[in-house]
C-alpha cells in the first residue's frame, strides 16, 4: 500500500504523514522503522533516544573519529530539553566524562558547564571541574595558571549577570592566589580590589570558607593598605 511504498523508498515525510492519520500502533511502528533507518551516529538518534527515556549512545561514544563531531549531539540534547532533568544532566555529564577520557579537556569542561556540574577542589581527584580548561591532575603550579583563573573568573562574572546570580565558593581561593601574584608584580591597587571582591563573597557565607583563607585575606589586605599610599587614602 501507499504507506509501505513510502517507507520502502525512504520517503519518511510522506510515511509519517500517512501514519499520523492511522491508528496509534501503526504510527508507532512507522516511527520505530524511521528511527532504525538512521545511522547510529546521527544526532537525530540522540534526541529520539533521549525522548524515549534512555541515555543516548552518543554520551558514551562521542569523541571517536568514526562517531563524528560531538557538538551536534550536545546541541540536540540542549535544544530538546524535557521534564526529565536528571536524565538530561546525566547524559551531558557522561558525555563530558567520555570526552575527558579521550583527552578532549576543553570539550569535556564545556559539557560539565552545560550540565551545571559544580566546581570542586583541587585535592579531590574525583572532581570533574576545578578551573576551566585546566587539568587538575597536573602539579598545582602547572594547573593553576593565570589563564585558567581568568577563564573561570569570566564564567563567574557571566553567571553573576543572570537572573539568579551566584558565586563559585571553591573558586575564591584561586582568586586570592591571583591577587597575590598581582601584588608580587607591583600591581597593589588591582590586588587590593581582588581582596575586596573576595571579602564581599566570603561575608555572604563565612562558615563555608577556611579560616586559613580568611586570615590570609585579612593579612594581605592590611599589608596592601600599609604599603600603597593610594589605597590608604
C-alpha positions in Angstrom: 0.0 0.0 0.0 1.0 3.7 0.0 2.5 3.6 3.5 4.7 0.6 2.8 5.8 2.0 -0.5 6.7 5.3 1.1 8.8 3.5 3.8 10.4 1.2 1.3 11.6 4.1 -0.8 12.8 6.2 2.2 10.0 8.8 1.8 9.7 9.2 5.5 7.9 12.6 5.4 5.1 11.0 3.4 5.2 7.9 5.6 4.9 9.8 8.8 2.1 11.9 7.5 0.1 8.9 6.4 0.8 7.1 9.7 -0.4 10.1 11.7 -3.8 9.6 10.1 -3.9 5.9 11.1 -4.1 4.1 14.5 -1.5 4.6 17.2 0.1 1.2 16.7 0.8 1.9 13.1 2.1 5.3 13.9 4.5 3.9 16.5 5.7 1.2 14.1 6.5 3.7 11.4 8.3 5.9 13.9 10.4 2.9 15.0 11.3 2.0 11.4 12.2 5.6 10.7 14.5 5.8 13.8 16.1 2.4 12.9 16.8 3.6 9.4 19.0 6.4 10.7 22.8 5.8 11.2 23.6 5.2 14.9 25.7 8.3 15.0 23.0 10.6 13.5 22.2 13.4 16.0 18.5 12.6 15.5 19.1 9.2 17.1 20.4 11.1 20.1 17.2 13.1 20.6 15.0 10.1 19.9 16.8 8.0 22.5 16.6 10.9 25.0 12.9 11.4 24.4 12.3 7.6 24.9 13.8 7.9 28.4 17.1 6.3 27.6 20.6 7.7 27.8 21.8 8.3 24.2 24.6 6.2 22.9 26.4 9.4 21.9 27.1 10.1 25.6 29.5 7.2 25.8 30.7 7.1 22.2 31.4 10.7 21.4 34.9 11.8 20.7 35.7 8.8 18.4 36.7 9.7 14.9 34.2 7.2 13.5 31.4 8.7 15.6 31.9 12.2 14.2 31.6 15.6 15.8 30.3 15.6 19.4 28.8 19.1 19.2 25.6 18.3 17.2 24.7 15.6 19.7 25.1 18.0 22.6 23.1 20.6 20.7 20.3 18.1 20.2 20.1 17.5 23.9 20.2 21.2 24.9 17.6 22.2 22.3 15.2 19.4 23.2 15.0 19.6 26.9 12.2 17.7 28.6 10.9 17.4 32.1 13.4 14.6 32.8 16.1 17.0 34.2 18.1 14.2 35.9 18.4 12.1 32.7 19.5 15.2 30.7 22.1 16.3 33.2 23.5 12.7 33.5 23.6 12.5 29.7 25.6 15.7 29.3 27.9 15.0 32.2 28.5 11.5 30.9 29.4 13.0 27.5 31.9 15.2 29.4 33.4 12.2 31.1 33.7 10.4 27.7 35.4 13.4 26.1 37.7 13.8 29.1 38.8 10.2 28.9 39.9 10.9 25.4 41.9 13.9 26.2 39.4 16.5 24.9 39.5 18.6 28.1 38.0 21.8 26.7 35.1 19.9 25.2 34.6 18.0 28.5 34.6 21.1 30.6 32.0 22.7 28.2 29.8 19.7 28.8 30.2 20.0 32.5 29.2 23.6 32.4 26.1 22.8 30.4 25.2 20.1 32.9 25.8 22.6 35.7 28.3 20.3 37.4 29.6 22.1 40.5 33.2 23.4 40.7 35.2 21.2 43.0 38.5 21.4 44.8 42.0 20.6 43.5 42.8 18.0 46.2 39.8 15.8 45.3 40.9 14.0 42.1 37.3 12.6 41.5 36.2 16.2 41.0 35.2 16.9 37.4 35.9 20.6 37.2 38.1 23.0 39.2 39.4 25.6 36.8 38.0 25.9 33.2 40.4 24.5 30.6 42.9 23.1 33.1 43.6 19.6 34.2 43.6 19.2 38.0 45.6 16.0 37.8 48.6 18.2 36.9 51.0 19.6 39.5 49.5 22.6 41.2 51.7 25.3 39.6 51.0 23.9 36.1 47.4 23.6 36.9 46.6 26.9 38.5 47.8 29.1 35.6 46.7 32.8 35.3 44.9 31.9 32.1 42.8 29.2 33.8 41.9 31.5 36.6 41.0 34.3 34.2 38.8 31.9 32.2 37.0 30.8 35.3 36.6 34.3 36.5 35.0 35.3 33.2 32.5 32.5 33.7 31.8 33.5 37.3 31.2 37.1 36.1 28.8 35.9 33.3 26.9 33.9 35.9 26.6 37.0 38.1 24.7 38.7 35.3 21.9 36.1 35.3 18.5 36.3 36.8 19.7 34.1 39.7 23.3 35.3 40.3 25.5 33.2 42.4 29.2 32.7 43.2 31.7 29.9 43.0 32.8 29.3 46.6 35.6 26.9 45.7 37.0 29.4 43.2 37.6 32.1 45.7 41.0 30.6 46.8 42.2 30.8 43.3 41.2 34.4 43.0 43.2 35.1 46.2 46.2 33.3 44.6 45.8 35.6 41.6 45.6 38.6 43.9 48.9 37.5 45.5 50.5 37.3 42.0 49.3 40.8 41.1 50.8 42.1 44.4 54.1 40.4 43.6 54.2 42.2 40.2 53.7 45.5 42.0 50.0 45.9 41.0 48.9 46.7 44.5 45.7 48.5 43.6 44.4 45.7 41.4 45.4 43.1 44.1 43.5 45.1 46.7 40.4 45.2 44.5 40.5 41.4 44.3 40.8 41.2 48.0 37.7 43.5 48.4 35.7 41.4 45.9 36.7 38.1 47.6 35.9 39.6 51.0 32.3 40.5 49.9 31.8 37.0 48.7 33.2 35.4 51.9 31.0 37.6 54.1 27.8 36.2 52.4 28.6 32.8 53.9 31.7 32.9 56.1 31.2 29.4 57.5 31.8 27.9 54.1 35.4 29.2 53.9 38.6 28.0 55.5 39.8 30.1 58.5 43.3 30.0 56.8 42.0 31.7 53.7 40.1 34.3 55.7 43.2 35.0 57.8 45.5 35.3 54.8 42.9 37.5 53.1 42.9 39.9 56.1 46.7 39.9 56.3 47.1 40.6 52.6 44.6 43.5 52.6 46.3 45.0 55.6 49.7 44.8 54.0 48.4 46.4 50.8 46.9 49.2 52.7 50.1 49.8 54.6 52.5 49.8 51.6 50.4 51.6 48.9 49.6 55.3 49.7 46.7 55.4 47.2 44.9 52.5 48.9 45.5 54.1 52.4 43.7 57.2 51.1 
